[in-house]
Every structure is written in structure tokens, then in C-alpha cells.
Amino acid sequence: MKIGSVQRFLLGGIFSLISFSILAVNAPITTAATITNAIPGQQVTVPVTVTGFTNIGSFYVCLDYEYTKLHFVSGTYNPVLSGLCNVGDNDLGNGFHRLIISWVGGSGQTLSSGSWIVNYVFTYISGSAPLQWFDMGPSCEYTDPSGNSLNDLPTSTYYINGLVSTSTPVNTRVFLEGPFAGKVMNTTLKDLGLLPLLQPYNASPWNYSGTEQVVSIPANVTDWILVELRTGPSASTKVATRAGFLSSDGYITDLAGTGKLNFTGLSAGNYYIVIHHRNHMPVMSAAAVALSATGALYDFSLGSAQVYGGANACKNIFAALSIWGMISADASNEGNIFIDDYTDYWVPAFGLTNGYNKADFNMDGNIFINDYTDYWVPNFGKSNVLP
């Protein structure tokens, strides 16, 4: 039986697809680690790890870094990789260096997911230092034992960039007037399951684009909080912002609900600390605070002298112990408690229950008359003092 041109075309296509499916084996996913606790002037180890490293015959990949931020010290291969290994550090002449990582094995090598193929040691200089994979072009950088190239496109899927930076914790404490009761704040919104899993400050007026998110809200959390750092009193000097959790005892924590709120890439130094909340007037430290890994606690609750603007910017929320806190009922988040907080927020929301709403000034999940009489009325006329 003769095979016509159409049949030959179809059969050719089928064999091409079969051939492609055999050859189109994916390369491993290669990840340069992210290190956020590096100390300027000291050495830091950055592992390069792999996932899907199965029956690999060789690899040749390149990693770029900025020499003013990192200095290469050494590279050590995983001893499991028997064969010919090489690590080269090359000056590109434009302020960047390129690490060339190559290996040729005698036969197919398999590593469990998460295994390291090389550990790099750098001297960390300063700043945020990206580690970026360099795309060598259409040729695959991984091969099987027969020398066949493995698919690594798109490269952003198969090569994950890393980062070396320092992080500076903010050790601070603050109370909100609304949920404050006795010596602590309530956790009613958390207990009712009303707190969002994603930070809520991505809307106006904060327009914070951070991706802070959790799978579940940690214990003893009152609400999300937004912390801003400035090098001077003016808003134009803002250098960093992060969302974290405010625990019932007033401490601001990272997303685990424990530990201090860390700012990646921020060097230790003197900063003004600004605290924002969804329905309380913001506060700022009275002066620049020395932040470092061992920095002392800055406690806004100790008195009006701790707050920029003094008693005009905060309130004694527990007179018996002189505990000061952020002023409730600023639903518009403009730093003032004026008529619009009542007419535009409390009035239309009145009667709502079991919700996460800025008009809920005492943060019990409900918007009732006490939010108006106990918070908006006594605080009406309070005006922003922050520059």
C-alpha cells in the first residue's frame, strides 16, 4: 500500500512529537539562597540548591553579583558530585562579577530535592545584594548523561535568583485606644475569625503594596499594623514600610506573631518610627530611635513625651497607670477626627455586625452606638500633628 503525501505529513508530525517528548526533559530548578541576616564586614555562606536533579550528566550555569556589595571568597561543591567540578569568579568590568559553575559527571547523577550543589562564601559589604542567574542563550545549561540538553525555558521558572542583605528589627510597643481594656487590648476580631490573612493597607491613603500574608492569624493578635521608618521628621524622608501584627500586650511582631518586626535590607541607624492603624490617628516617635539587632525597646505607651506632638497626638487611655495610646475614631485615615469620620463611615455602617470595618472604633466586630458615643464624640476635633 502506498502512503500518500497527507499520510506522510501526519506520520512525520507524530514521529516529531514523539521525538520531542523524549528529548524535552526538564532541567532541575536551581535556586540561589536568600540571606537576610548578613552582617557588614563578615562572611556569609550562600547555598545553591536544586529540585528535580535526576539523571544529570553535566551543568554549566552563571551567577552575577555586584562587587561593591559582595566579595567572593570561595566556592565548595557538594562531595556527592563526583567528576570534574569548577568554580570561576570573573570580573565583567562594569562593577559586576560572574561566577561560572560547571560540572561533568561520569554517569547520571541524582540528588534529593533541596540538596545543595555548591556553597558560596562571600564577604558581605553592605546594602541589598542580588544574586542573579545569567541566561546563556538558547542552549540548555543542564544535560543528561548522553549530552542531550534539558529544557530550561522559561529561565525564570528554572533559575531562582537569590539575595544577600541585612535586616534590622524594630523593637517597639504601642496601644490602640479602641480595643484597650485594663492593661491589654482585646483580640475579638481575631477570635471571631474576622482578621484578613493579607495585610489590609494596600488601599488609600497608605497604598502600601507589601505582600505580607499568613495562612492563619497567630494567637493573641489584636490587628494588623503598619510601621514606617523615616530618616527625619518629614514624610519625604521615608525609607521603609512594613506590615506586621499588633499583639494584645502592645508589642509589634513579625508574621509569626512572635519576634520583632524585621526590615530586610535596612542598615542599623537612627530612624523615626511611625505607626499607622486602620482607624486610629498615627503616631511618630518624638525623636530618631537607634535601631539595631540589639536595640532597646521604644515604648510609645510610657507617656506623651514619647510621641511627636506630645499630648496633642496621643491620649492617656488608662489614667491610673498613665498608659498612653493611639487615638481612636479616625476612620478616614487622614490623621484627623472630624465630621466625615461620623457621616461618611459610622453612619452608613451603623448596625453592621460580625465584620472588619473601619467604623468599628472599639474593634469588637460590631458598629453600634458606643463606637460613636465612647470614641468619636470625645475625640472629635483632634487634628493631625505629623509633618
N, C-alpha and C positions, 0 to 999 in steps of 0.2 A: 504494500500500500504506500502510495506516495504521500508525502506530507506537504501540504500547501504552504504558501508564504504566511498566511494568517496563523496557521498552527505553529509554524516555526517561530514566529514572533512571540506567540503566547508561551510556548515551551521555553524559549530563551529568557523571557521575563521571569518565569517560575524559577528556572535554574539560577538566575541572577539574584532573586530574592533569597533562595536557599543559601547561596554562597555568601550574601551579605549578612544573613542571620548568623552564619557560622563564624564569620570574621568579626562581626560587630560586638565583641566582648567589651564590657565597660572596664575602664581603668579604676583603680581604687580612689576613694575620696581622701585627699591629703589635706591635713589641717595644721596650720601653724598656730601654736597656742596663744591665748590672750592672757597676759600677766598684768595685773592692775595694782600690785603692791611693791613694785620695784622701788629701790632707794637710790637716789642720785649718788654717783660715785662708787657704787657697789656692783658686784657681778650678779647677773640674773640668768637662770637656765630656762631656755625655751624649747620644749619638746615639739617635734613634728610627728604627728600620729597619722595612722591610716585606718580606713574602714573598707572592707571588701578586697583586701590584699590576698588574692587567691591565685595560685599557679603563675606567679610573676617571674619573668626571666630577667628583666632589667628595667631601670628607670633613669631618667635624666631630666631634672627639674631645676628651676632657678627661683631664688627668693631675693627680693630687693629690700634694702633698708637705707635709712638716711644717716649718714655718718656723723652729723652734728649731734645726733640724739643717741646713737648706739655705736659702740666699738666692738668689732668681732674679736673674740678671744680664742675659741676653739670649737670644733665640732666632733662629736663622737657617734659612730654608728652603733646600732644595736648588734651585739655579737652574734645574734642568731643569723644575721645576714652574711653567710659565708660566701666568699667570692672577692671580686675586685671592687673596693669602695674608694670614693674620692670626695673630698670637700675642698672647694676652692673659693677664696674671697677675692673679688675683682673690683678695683676702683673704676667706676664708669666715667670719672672726670667731671661730673655735674653735681657733685655733692652726695651722690648715691653710690652704694656698693652692691654688688650682686654675688650671692652665694650660689655656687653651682654644685648640685648634689647629684652624684651619679653612682650607679651600682650595676654590676653584671654578675649574675649568679650562674653556677654550673648547670642547674636544673630548676624546675619550677619551685618557687618558694611561697609558702602560705603563712600568714600571720593572723592571729586572732584580732578582731575588731578592737580598736583603741590602742593597739600596740604602737610603740614609738620606733621610727626608723633612724632618727638622728636626734641628738640633743645638742642644741647650740648654746654656747655660753657667750654672753655679751657683757661689756661694762656699760651700765645704763648712765647716760649723761643727764638728760632732763626732757621734760615735755612729753607729748604723746607721739610715740614712735611706731608707725605702721610697719608691718611685715607683709609685703605684697608679692604674690606669685607673678612671675613674668611668663606670658604666653609666648612660647617659642614658634608659633605658627601652626599650620595645618597638620604637621606631623605629631603623632601621639608621643607623649614622653614616657609612657609605660609600654612594655612589650610582654608577650608570652614567651615560653622557653624556646620557641622556634623563631623568634624575632619579629613576629607579627605585631603591628601597632594596635593598641587598645583604644577604644573610643573615650575621649575626654572632653567632648563638646556637649553643651556649652561649658567653657572652662570655669565659670563662676560656680557651677554645680560640683565640680570635681576638685577644685583648689580653693580652700577656705583661708582667707587672709588672717593674719594674727595682729597683735598689738602689744607693745610694752609701754606701760605708763605707771605713774604713781597714783595713789588715791589718798585723799585727805578726809578724815572723818569730821563731822560736825557734832560736837557734844553739847547738846542744848536741851532745855526744858521749858515748856510753856503750857499754860492752861487756857481753855476756852470758857468764857462765862456761861454760855448756854447750857452745856451738859454738866457743869460743875455742881457737885453735891457733896458737902462735907469737905473732905480732903482729896477727893479724886473726881474724875469725870465718869459719867455713865457710858456704858457700851451697848446701849439699847439698839442702835442701828445695826451693829454687828450681830447682836443676839437675835434680832428679827430677820437676819439674812438680807438686809437692805443695802449694805455697802457694796458698791460695784467692784468687780475684780480688776478693772482697768482704771488707772488714775483719772480723776474727773476734771482736771484742769486744762484740758485741750480746747476749751471754749473761751470766748471773750469774757473778761478782759485779759485773762492770763495768756491764752493762745500758746500754751506750753505743749510741745509736740513729743514729749517723752513717752516711751513705750512701757513704762513701769506697769507690770501686770502680775497677778498671782493666780494660782489655781484655787486657793481658798484663803479667806481672811484669817490671820493669826489670832490667837486668844488675846483678850484684854485690849483690843483696839477700839478707840473711840471714833476715828475717822481718818481719811486721807488728809495729808498736809502738804503744802508746797513751800520749799525752802529756797531762797535766793541769796546769792552772795555778791557783794559789791566791794570794790577796792576803795570806794569813797562813799559819802552820803548820797550823792546824786544817783538817780536811776540810770543815767547814761554810763555809769561805771560797772554795771552788772557784768559779771564774768562767768557765772554758773547758776544753774537751776536744777533742782531735783525734787521729785515727789517721793514721799515716804509715808510712814504710818505714825499717828499720834496715839500713844498708849494712854490708858486711863490714868496713870500716875504722872502724865505730863511729858514723859521722855519721847523724843522723836527718834524713831528707829528705821532701819532699813527694811526691806520687804519681808524678811523672815520674822519680823515682829520683835527681834532682839538685835542688840548691837547698834552702833551709831550709824547715822546716815552717811554713806561714803560718796565722795565726789571723785570720779575717775579722771585722771589727767590734771588734777588741780594740785599745784605745789603748795606746800605749807607756807603760811604767811599770815598777814593781818587782813581781815575781811569784816565788813559789816554784814550781820546776819539779819535777813528779812524773812518774816514768817507770814504766809498767806493762808487764809481758810475760806471756804465757800460762803459763809455768811457771818463772818466776824471781821472787824476792822484789822488791817495788817499792822504788824509792829516791826520795829527795827532796833537792833542793839544801839545803845546810847553812844558807843564808840566802836572802833575797829577791834575785833577779837582775834587773838593769836590762835590760829588753827594749826594743829599738827597731830601726828599719831598719838601723842601723849598729852594733848591739850586738855586744860581744865574745863569743867562744866560751866557753861554760861546759862544761868537760870533767870529767865525773864520774870518768874513769879516772886522774886525776892523783894521787889519794890519798884516804884515808878522811876527811880534813878537808873534802873537797868534798861529803860526804854527810851528811844529817841523821841523827844517831845514831852517826856515826863508824864504827869497825871492827865494831860490832855489826850494822850494816845493809848492809855490803858486804864484799868479800873480795879479797885480793891474789891475782889469778889468774895473775900472771907475776912471780915474786919477783925474777928477775934484773933486770928493768926497772921494778919496782914499778908494775905496771899493775893497777888495781883495777876490779872489775866486779860486776854484779848476781849474786846467789847463786842457783844452780840447784836444782831439785827441789821447787819449790813448786807442785805440780800442782793443789792445791785452791784456789790463789789467795786464801788467807786471810791471807797475809803471814807465815806460819809454816811450818816444815818439821817436821811431826810424823808420827805413825804413820799417819794417814789418807792422807798422800801416797803411802805404800807400799801399805797394804792396799786402799784404795779406787780407786787409779789404776794403780800399777805392776803389782801382782799380776794383776788381771783383764786387763790389756793385754799382759802378758809374751808374747813370741814373735811379736807382730804386726810385719809388715814393710811397707815402702813406704807409710807412712801419715803423716798430720798429726795427731799425738796429743800431749796434754799430758804423758803419761808418758814421752815421748821426751826425756829430760833433756839429752842431748848433741846433739839435733836432727840426727840422721843419717837419719831416716826409719824406724828400727828400734827396737824396745823389747826390749833384750837385758839380760844380767846386768850389763854395765858401766854401764848407767844407774843401777842400784841400788848397785853397789859403789863407783863413782867419784864419784857425786854425792849420792845420798840418804844413804848411810851417813856420809860425812864432814861433811855439813851438817845431820844430824839434830839437832834441838833449837834451831836458830836461830829466833828469835822476832821478831815484828813490833815495830818501834820508832816507826812513824809515828803521829802523832796522828789 
